[in-house]
Amino acid sequence: MMERRLLSPDEVAVYLGLGSRFAVYRLISSGQLPAVRLAGKIRIDLCDLDAMIENAKTVAPARMPSAGRRIVSRGVPMQLAPLKRRDRRRSSPRPAKGAS
């Protein structure tokens, strides 16, 4: 049997271990992941997906800390950091119904 080359956003989300296809849509809209539209459906080439994974890897040489030196933890690269969520709470409470 032939291996499939084009994947749906749901299949890509499973392949990447993401929670939903919407994370895949964000990668596509940001330009990080190329996609094609065929018959009205979005499809992602498996080769492009693997290339994106390879490009996203950050390689840092492993070093043993010297005596007396502190280890500084580096943050997650911006392109891999989670999106900030908007605060859904209102700054002032809504007036009660019937109040003027």
C-alpha positions as a Markdown table, in Angstrom:
| # | Residue | x | y | z |
|---|---|---|---|---|
| 1 | Met | 0.0 | 0.0 | 0.0 |
| 2 | Met | 1.2 | 3.5 | -0.8 |
| 3 | Glu | 2.0 | 5.9 | 2.0 |
| 4 | Arg | 0.0 | 9.1 | 1.9 |
| 5 | Arg | 1.9 | 12.3 | 1.1 |
| 6 | Leu | -0.8 | 14.9 | 1.9 |
| 7 | Leu | -2.3 | 15.2 | 5.4 |
| 8 | Ser | -5.4 | 16.9 | 6.7 |
| 9 | Pro | -5.0 | 19.5 | 9.5 |
| 10 | Asp | -6.4 | 16.9 | 12.0 |
| 11 | Glu | -3.9 | 14.4 | 10.9 |
| 12 | Val | -1.1 | 16.9 | 11.2 |
| 13 | Ala | -2.2 | 17.9 | 14.7 |
| 14 | Val | -2.0 | 14.2 | 15.7 |
| 15 | Tyr | 1.4 | 13.8 | 14.0 |
| 16 | Leu | 2.8 | 16.9 | 15.9 |
| 17 | Gly | 1.1 | 16.0 | 19.2 |
| 18 | Leu | -0.9 | 19.2 | 19.2 |
| 19 | Gly | -4.3 | 19.5 | 20.9 |
| 20 | Ser | -6.3 | 20.5 | 17.9 |
| 21 | Arg | -6.3 | 21.4 | 14.2 |
| 22 | Phe | -6.5 | 25.1 | 15.1 |
| 23 | Ala | -2.9 | 25.1 | 16.2 |
| 24 | Val | -2.1 | 23.8 | 12.7 |
| 25 | Tyr | -4.2 | 26.6 | 11.2 |
| 26 | Arg | -2.1 | 29.1 | 13.2 |
| 27 | Leu | 1.1 | 27.6 | 11.9 |
| 28 | Ile | -0.2 | 27.9 | 8.3 |
| 29 | Ser | -1.5 | 31.5 | 8.7 |
| 30 | Ser | 1.9 | 32.6 | 10.3 |
| 31 | Gly | 3.7 | 31.1 | 7.3 |
| 32 | Gln | 5.7 | 28.5 | 9.3 |
| 33 | Leu | 3.9 | 25.6 | 7.5 |
| 34 | Pro | 3.1 | 25.6 | 3.8 |
| 35 | Ala | -0.2 | 24.2 | 2.8 |
| 36 | Val | -2.2 | 23.6 | -0.4 |
| 37 | Arg | -5.9 | 23.8 | -1.1 |
| 38 | Leu | -7.3 | 21.0 | -3.1 |
| 39 | Ala | -11.0 | 20.6 | -3.8 |
| 40 | Gly | -11.7 | 23.2 | -1.1 |
| 41 | Lys | -9.8 | 21.2 | 1.5 |
| 42 | Ile | -6.5 | 22.3 | 3.2 |
| 43 | Arg | -3.7 | 19.7 | 2.9 |
| 44 | Ile | -0.2 | 19.7 | 4.2 |
| 45 | Asp | 2.7 | 17.9 | 2.4 |
| 46 | Leu | 4.5 | 15.5 | 4.8 |
| 47 | Cys | 7.8 | 16.6 | 3.4 |
| 48 | Asp | 7.0 | 20.2 | 4.3 |
| 49 | Leu | 5.9 | 19.1 | 7.8 |
| 50 | Asp | 9.2 | 17.2 | 8.4 |
| 51 | Ala | 11.2 | 20.2 | 7.1 |
| 52 | Met | 9.4 | 22.5 | 9.5 |
| 53 | Ile | 10.2 | 20.2 | 12.4 |
| 54 | Glu | 13.9 | 20.1 | 11.5 |
| 55 | Asn | 14.0 | 23.9 | 11.1 |
| 56 | Ala | 12.3 | 24.4 | 14.5 |
| 57 | Lys | 14.9 | 22.3 | 16.4 |
| 58 | Thr | 17.4 | 24.3 | 18.4 |
| 59 | Val | 20.7 | 22.7 | 19.0 |
| 60 | Ala | 22.8 | 23.9 | 21.9 |
| 61 | Pro | 26.1 | 22.2 | 22.8 |
| 62 | Ala | 25.9 | 20.4 | 26.1 |
| 63 | Arg | 28.3 | 21.9 | 28.7 |
| 64 | Met | 29.2 | 20.9 | 32.1 |
| 65 | Pro | 28.9 | 23.8 | 34.5 |
| 66 | Ser | 32.2 | 25.0 | 35.9 |
| 67 | Ala | 32.6 | 25.2 | 39.7 |
| 68 | Gly | 31.0 | 28.4 | 41.1 |
| 69 | Arg | 29.1 | 29.2 | 37.9 |
| 70 | Arg | 25.3 | 29.4 | 37.9 |
| 71 | Ile | 23.3 | 27.7 | 35.3 |
| 72 | Val | 21.1 | 30.2 | 33.5 |
| 73 | Ser | 17.9 | 28.7 | 32.1 |
| 74 | Arg | 17.0 | 30.0 | 28.7 |
| 75 | Gly | 13.4 | 30.6 | 27.8 |
| 76 | Val | 11.4 | 28.9 | 25.1 |
| 77 | Pro | 12.1 | 30.4 | 21.6 |
| 78 | Met | 9.4 | 32.9 | 20.7 |
| 79 | Gln | 8.1 | 30.8 | 17.8 |
| 80 | Leu | 7.6 | 27.9 | 20.1 |
| 81 | Ala | 6.1 | 29.7 | 23.0 |
| 82 | Pro | 2.4 | 29.4 | 23.7 |
| 83 | Leu | 0.1 | 32.2 | 22.6 |
| 84 | Lys | -1.0 | 34.6 | 25.3 |
| 85 | Arg | -4.7 | 34.4 | 26.1 |
| 86 | Arg | -6.9 | 37.5 | 26.4 |
| 87 | Asp | -8.4 | 38.2 | 29.7 |
| 88 | Arg | -12.1 | 37.5 | 29.3 |
| 89 | Arg | -13.2 | 39.3 | 32.5 |
| 90 | Arg | -14.6 | 42.8 | 32.2 |
| 91 | Ser | -12.9 | 45.7 | 34.1 |
| 92 | Ser | -16.3 | 46.9 | 35.5 |
| 93 | Pro | -19.4 | 44.9 | 36.4 |
| 94 | Arg | -22.4 | 45.0 | 34.2 |
| 95 | Pro | -25.4 | 47.1 | 35.5 |
| 96 | Ala | -28.3 | 45.0 | 36.8 |
| 97 | Lys | -31.3 | 44.6 | 34.6 |
| 98 | Gly | -33.9 | 47.2 | 35.1 |
| 99 | Ala | -31.5 | 49.6 | 36.9 |
| 100 | Ser | -31.4 | 53.1 | 35.4 |
